[in-house]
Amino acid sequence: MRFALLCAAALLAAPVLADEMVASSGNDSVRLSNSPCSSEHVLNRLKPQYRAELRDATAVVQGQTFKACWVVEGQAAHLLYEDGDQGLIPLRDFKAPTSA
């Protein structure tokens, strides 16, 4: 599984992030957390040995909130959403949140 290998490599090279970081574009945003992934829908899509590597994330797109999990992949956050969708957002796009 290519994703599993990328996760393992990314964790070895992962920069230290604050407890939460946010990337925004207009009214849409993605909030990354250092907390372990809590989405059973995402975790159930992965082999058990990779589940502990993922961290919690929340995305708000067009007013709808989506749970996700993420891992560092190179210079990007690789997001895995509950519906099976995936995405990459450059780490440089994330900033400390201005509000909770």
FENRAHU-V616024 format. One record per backbone hydrogen bond with DSSP energy under -0.5 kcal/mol. NH is the residue of the N-H (numbers start at 1). CO is the residue of the C=O. E is the energy in kcal/mol with one decimal. If there is no record, write none. Layout:
NH_CO_E ; NH_CO_E
This chain:
5_1_-1.6 ; 6_2_-2.2 ; 7_3_-2.5 ; 8_4_-2.2 ; 9_5_-2.3 ; 10_6_-2.8 ; 11_7_-2.3 ; 12_8_-1.2 ; 13_9_-1.1 ; 14_10_-0.7 ; 21_32_-1.9 ; 22_95_-3.4 ; 23_30_-2.4 ; 25_28_-2.7 ; 28_25_-1.9 ; 29_60_-2.1 ; 30_23_-2.4 ; 31_58_-3.2 ; 32_21_-3.0 ; 32_30_-0.6 ; 33_56_-2.5 ; 34_19_-1.9 ; 37_54_-1.9 ; 40_38_-0.9 ; 43_39_-2.7 ; 44_40_-2.5 ; 45_42_-1.7 ; 46_43_-1.5 ; 50_47_-2.1 ; 51_47_-0.7 ; 51_48_-0.8 ; 52_48_-0.5 ; 53_50_-1.2 ; 54_50_-0.6 ; 54_51_-1.0 ; 55_70_-2.6 ; 56_35_-2.6 ; 57_68_-2.0 ; 58_31_-2.0 ; 59_66_-2.9 ; 60_29_-2.9 ; 61_59_-0.5 ; 61_64_-2.6 ; 64_61_-2.2 ; 66_59_-3.2 ; 68_57_-2.4 ; 69_80_-2.1 ; 70_55_-2.3 ; 71_78_-1.3 ; 73_76_-3.3 ; 76_73_-1.3 ; 77_89_-3.2 ; 78_71_-3.1 ; 78_76_-0.6 ; 79_77_-0.8 ; 79_87_-3.3 ; 80_69_-3.1 ; 81_85_-3.0 ; 82_67_-1.5 ; 84_81_-2.0 ; 87_79_-1.9 ; 89_77_-1.9 ; 91_75_-2.6 ; 93_90_-1.8 ; 94_91_-1.7 ; 95_22_-2.5
